[in-house]
Amino acid sequence: MGMNLILTEQHIKIARKLANLFIIMDIGRVVAHGPIDELTEELAHKHLTI
């Protein structure tokens, strides 16, 4: 479609359904990125939990 959308989502299940790619940022720096199927639970837990 030639369209890009930036999705900010807390729920990994929703992001996996909607996205093709992911980027995780921490304090303005990219700490992880890639195809959505490479967003593992381990990677999400490492960067996205408090």
VEXNU-592215 format. One record per atom (N, C-alpha, C): residue number from 1; residue in three letters; atom name; x, y, z. Coordinates in nm, 3 decimals, always signed. Layout:
# VEXNU-592215
num->NUM, residuo->ALA, atomo->CA, east->X, north->Y, up->Z
...
# end
This chain:
# VEXNU-592215
num->1, residuo->MET, atomo->N, east->+0.081, north->-0.120, up->+0.000
num->1, residuo->MET, atomo->CA, east->+0.000, north->+0.000, up->+0.000
num->1, residuo->MET, atomo->C, east->+0.085, north->+0.126, up->+0.000
num->2, residuo->GLY, atomo->N, east->+0.215, north->+0.113, up->+0.027
num->2, residuo->GLY, atomo->CA, east->+0.300, north->+0.230, up->+0.029
num->2, residuo->GLY, atomo->C, east->+0.280, north->+0.316, up->+0.152
num->3, residuo->MET, atomo->N, east->+0.234, north->+0.258, up->+0.260
num->3, residuo->MET, atomo->CA, east->+0.207, north->+0.334, up->+0.380
num->3, residuo->MET, atomo->C, east->+0.288, north->+0.278, up->+0.497
num->4, residuo->ASN, atomo->N, east->+0.342, north->+0.367, up->+0.578
num->4, residuo->ASN, atomo->CA, east->+0.410, north->+0.329, up->+0.701
num->4, residuo->ASN, atomo->C, east->+0.329, north->+0.378, up->+0.819
num->5, residuo->LEU, atomo->N, east->+0.332, north->+0.302, up->+0.927
num->5, residuo->LEU, atomo->CA, east->+0.261, north->+0.338, up->+1.048
num->5, residuo->LEU, atomo->C, east->+0.351, north->+0.308, up->+1.166
num->6, residuo->ILE, atomo->N, east->+0.363, north->+0.402, up->+1.256
num->6, residuo->ILE, atomo->CA, east->+0.438, north->+0.379, up->+1.379
num->6, residuo->ILE, atomo->C, east->+0.337, north->+0.346, up->+1.487
num->7, residuo->LEU, atomo->N, east->+0.352, north->+0.227, up->+1.544
num->7, residuo->LEU, atomo->CA, east->+0.261, north->+0.178, up->+1.647
num->7, residuo->LEU, atomo->C, east->+0.336, north->+0.173, up->+1.779
num->8, residuo->THR, atomo->N, east->+0.283, north->+0.237, up->+1.879
num->8, residuo->THR, atomo->CA, east->+0.338, north->+0.228, up->+2.014
num->8, residuo->THR, atomo->C, east->+0.242, north->+0.141, up->+2.092
num->9, residuo->GLU, atomo->N, east->+0.288, north->+0.023, up->+2.131
num->9, residuo->GLU, atomo->CA, east->+0.198, north->-0.074, up->+2.191
num->9, residuo->GLU, atomo->C, east->+0.263, north->-0.145, up->+2.308
num->10, residuo->GLN, atomo->N, east->+0.190, north->-0.159, up->+2.417
num->10, residuo->GLN, atomo->CA, east->+0.240, north->-0.229, up->+2.536
num->10, residuo->GLN, atomo->C, east->+0.211, north->-0.379, up->+2.530
num->11, residuo->HIS, atomo->N, east->+0.113, north->-0.417, up->+2.455
num->11, residuo->HIS, atomo->CA, east->+0.071, north->-0.557, up->+2.450
num->11, residuo->HIS, atomo->C, east->+0.140, north->-0.627, up->+2.332
num->12, residuo->ILE, atomo->N, east->+0.233, north->-0.716, up->+2.364
num->12, residuo->ILE, atomo->CA, east->+0.313, north->-0.783, up->+2.262
num->12, residuo->ILE, atomo->C, east->+0.225, north->-0.862, up->+2.166
num->13, residuo->LYS, atomo->N, east->+0.120, north->-0.926, up->+2.215
num->13, residuo->LYS, atomo->CA, east->+0.031, north->-1.006, up->+2.128
num->13, residuo->LYS, atomo->C, east->-0.031, north->-0.919, up->+2.019
num->14, residuo->ILE, atomo->N, east->-0.073, north->-0.800, up->+2.054
num->14, residuo->ILE, atomo->CA, east->-0.132, north->-0.708, up->+1.956
num->14, residuo->ILE, atomo->C, east->-0.026, north->-0.663, up->+1.856
num->15, residuo->ALA, atomo->N, east->+0.091, north->-0.628, up->+1.905
num->15, residuo->ALA, atomo->CA, east->+0.198, north->-0.584, up->+1.816
num->15, residuo->ALA, atomo->C, east->+0.234, north->-0.695, up->+1.717
num->16, residuo->ARG, atomo->N, east->+0.239, north->-0.819, up->+1.764
num->16, residuo->ARG, atomo->CA, east->+0.273, north->-0.932, up->+1.675
num->16, residuo->ARG, atomo->C, east->+0.168, north->-0.951, up->+1.566
num->17, residuo->LYS, atomo->N, east->+0.043, north->-0.923, up->+1.596
num->17, residuo->LYS, atomo->CA, east->-0.063, north->-0.938, up->+1.497
num->17, residuo->LYS, atomo->C, east->-0.061, north->-0.826, up->+1.394
num->18, residuo->LEU, atomo->N, east->-0.020, north->-0.705, up->+1.434
num->18, residuo->LEU, atomo->CA, east->-0.031, north->-0.589, up->+1.347
num->18, residuo->LEU, atomo->C, east->+0.097, north->-0.551, up->+1.274
num->19, residuo->ALA, atomo->N, east->+0.212, north->-0.588, up->+1.330
num->19, residuo->ALA, atomo->CA, east->+0.339, north->-0.535, up->+1.277
num->19, residuo->ALA, atomo->C, east->+0.413, north->-0.635, up->+1.190
num->20, residuo->ASN, atomo->N, east->+0.497, north->-0.581, up->+1.103
num->20, residuo->ASN, atomo->CA, east->+0.590, north->-0.661, up->+1.024
num->20, residuo->ASN, atomo->C, east->+0.730, north->-0.654, up->+1.084
num->21, residuo->LEU, atomo->N, east->+0.763, north->-0.538, up->+1.139
num->21, residuo->LEU, atomo->CA, east->+0.894, north->-0.512, up->+1.197
num->21, residuo->LEU, atomo->C, east->+0.876, north->-0.454, up->+1.336
num->22, residuo->PHE, atomo->N, east->+0.981, north->-0.462, up->+1.418
num->22, residuo->PHE, atomo->CA, east->+0.977, north->-0.400, up->+1.549
num->22, residuo->PHE, atomo->C, east->+1.106, north->-0.324, up->+1.574
num->23, residuo->ILE, atomo->N, east->+1.096, north->-0.222, up->+1.657
num->23, residuo->ILE, atomo->CA, east->+1.212, north->-0.148, up->+1.706
num->23, residuo->ILE, atomo->C, east->+1.186, north->-0.122, up->+1.854
num->24, residuo->ILE, atomo->N, east->+1.282, north->-0.155, up->+1.939
num->24, residuo->ILE, atomo->CA, east->+1.274, north->-0.126, up->+2.081
num->24, residuo->ILE, atomo->C, east->+1.377, north->-0.019, up->+2.111
num->25, residuo->MET, atomo->N, east->+1.330, north->+0.089, up->+2.174
num->25, residuo->MET, atomo->CA, east->+1.419, north->+0.199, up->+2.209
num->25, residuo->MET, atomo->C, east->+1.426, north->+0.213, up->+2.360
num->26, residuo->ASP, atomo->N, east->+1.541, north->+0.257, up->+2.408
num->26, residuo->ASP, atomo->CA, east->+1.562, north->+0.285, up->+2.550
num->26, residuo->ASP, atomo->C, east->+1.639, north->+0.415, up->+2.562
num->27, residuo->ILE, atomo->N, east->+1.578, north->+0.513, up->+2.623
num->27, residuo->ILE, atomo->CA, east->+1.636, north->+0.646, up->+2.639
num->27, residuo->ILE, atomo->C, east->+1.685, north->+0.701, up->+2.504
num->28, residuo->GLY, atomo->N, east->+1.600, north->+0.687, up->+2.402
num->28, residuo->GLY, atomo->CA, east->+1.630, north->+0.743, up->+2.271
num->28, residuo->GLY, atomo->C, east->+1.725, north->+0.663, up->+2.184
num->29, residuo->ARG, atomo->N, east->+1.769, north->+0.546, up->+2.230
num->29, residuo->ARG, atomo->CA, east->+1.860, north->+0.462, up->+2.152
num->29, residuo->ARG, atomo->C, east->+1.791, north->+0.332, up->+2.113
num->30, residuo->VAL, atomo->N, east->+1.815, north->+0.288, up->+1.991
num->30, residuo->VAL, atomo->CA, east->+1.762, north->+0.160, up->+1.946
num->30, residuo->VAL, atomo->C, east->+1.843, north->+0.049, up->+2.013
num->31, residuo->VAL, atomo->N, east->+1.776, north->-0.038, up->+2.088
num->31, residuo->VAL, atomo->CA, east->+1.844, north->-0.148, up->+2.157
num->31, residuo->VAL, atomo->C, east->+1.813, north->-0.282, up->+2.094
num->32, residuo->ALA, atomo->N, east->+1.708, north->-0.289, up->+2.011
num->32, residuo->ALA, atomo->CA, east->+1.674, north->-0.412, up->+1.940
num->32, residuo->ALA, atomo->C, east->+1.583, north->-0.377, up->+1.823
num->33, residuo->HIS, atomo->N, east->+1.595, north->-0.452, up->+1.714
num->33, residuo->HIS, atomo->CA, east->+1.507, north->-0.431, up->+1.600
num->33, residuo->HIS, atomo->C, east->+1.512, north->-0.553, up->+1.509
num->34, residuo->GLY, atomo->N, east->+1.413, north->-0.566, up->+1.424
num->34, residuo->GLY, atomo->CA, east->+1.410, north->-0.676, up->+1.329
num->34, residuo->GLY, atomo->C, east->+1.269, north->-0.713, up->+1.288
num->35, residuo->PRO, atomo->N, east->+1.257, north->-0.825, up->+1.216
num->35, residuo->PRO, atomo->CA, east->+1.124, north->-0.876, up->+1.179
num->35, residuo->PRO, atomo->C, east->+1.047, north->-0.915, up->+1.305
num->36, residuo->ILE, atomo->N, east->+0.916, north->-0.897, up->+1.302
num->36, residuo->ILE, atomo->CA, east->+0.835, north->-0.920, up->+1.422
num->36, residuo->ILE, atomo->C, east->+0.848, north->-1.063, up->+1.473
num->37, residuo->ASP, atomo->N, east->+0.873, north->-1.160, up->+1.387
num->37, residuo->ASP, atomo->CA, east->+0.887, north->-1.298, up->+1.434
num->37, residuo->ASP, atomo->C, east->+1.015, north->-1.320, up->+1.515
num->38, residuo->GLU, atomo->N, east->+1.106, north->-1.222, up->+1.515
num->38, residuo->GLU, atomo->CA, east->+1.227, north->-1.231, up->+1.596
num->38, residuo->GLU, atomo->C, east->+1.210, north->-1.163, up->+1.733
num->39, residuo->LEU, atomo->N, east->+1.093, north->-1.109, up->+1.758
num->39, residuo->LEU, atomo->CA, east->+1.064, north->-1.049, up->+1.889
num->39, residuo->LEU, atomo->C, east->+1.025, north->-1.161, up->+1.985
num->40, residuo->THR, atomo->N, east->+1.123, north->-1.217, up->+2.050
num->40, residuo->THR, atomo->CA, east->+1.102, north->-1.330, up->+2.140
num->40, residuo->THR, atomo->C, east->+1.055, north->-1.283, up->+2.277
num->41, residuo->GLU, atomo->N, east->+1.001, north->-1.374, up->+2.354
num->41, residuo->GLU, atomo->CA, east->+0.961, north->-1.342, up->+2.492
num->41, residuo->GLU, atomo->C, east->+1.082, north->-1.297, up->+2.573
num->42, residuo->GLU, atomo->N, east->+1.196, north->-1.362, up->+2.552
num->42, residuo->GLU, atomo->CA, east->+1.319, north->-1.326, up->+2.623
num->42, residuo->GLU, atomo->C, east->+1.361, north->-1.183, up->+2.592
num->43, residuo->LEU, atomo->N, east->+1.358, north->-1.147, up->+2.464
num->43, residuo->LEU, atomo->CA, east->+1.395, north->-1.011, up->+2.424
num->43, residuo->LEU, atomo->C, east->+1.296, north->-0.909, up->+2.480
num->44, residuo->ALA, atomo->N, east->+1.169, north->-0.939, up->+2.474
num->44, residuo->ALA, atomo->CA, east->+1.067, north->-0.849, up->+2.528
num->44, residuo->ALA, atomo->C, east->+1.086, north->-0.832, up->+2.679
num->45, residuo->HIS, atomo->N, east->+1.110, north->-0.941, up->+2.749
num->45, residuo->HIS, atomo->CA, east->+1.128, north->-0.935, up->+2.893
num->45, residuo->HIS, atomo->C, east->+1.254, north->-0.852, up->+2.929
num->46, residuo->LYS, atomo->N, east->+1.358, north->-0.869, up->+2.851
num->46, residuo->LYS, atomo->CA, east->+1.484, north->-0.798, up->+2.878
num->46, residuo->LYS, atomo->C, east->+1.466, north->-0.646, up->+2.867
num->47, residuo->HIS, atomo->N, east->+1.392, north->-0.601, up->+2.768
num->47, residuo->HIS, atomo->CA, east->+1.384, north->-0.457, up->+2.740
num->47, residuo->HIS, atomo->C, east->+1.251, north->-0.392, up->+2.777
num->48, residuo->LEU, atomo->N, east->+1.146, north->-0.471, up->+2.795
num->48, residuo->LEU, atomo->CA, east->+1.012, north->-0.410, up->+2.807
num->48, residuo->LEU, atomo->C, east->+0.945, north->-0.433, up->+2.941
num->49, residuo->THR, atomo->N, east->+1.015, north->-0.485, up->+3.039
num->49, residuo->THR, atomo->CA, east->+0.954, north->-0.503, up->+3.169
num->49, residuo->THR, atomo->C, east->+1.018, north->-0.409, up->+3.271
num->50, residuo->ILE, atomo->N, east->+0.942, north->-0.377, up->+3.370
num->50, residuo->ILE, atomo->CA, east->+0.990, north->-0.287, up->+3.475
num->50, residuo->ILE, atomo->C, east->+1.034, north->-0.369, up->+3.595
# end
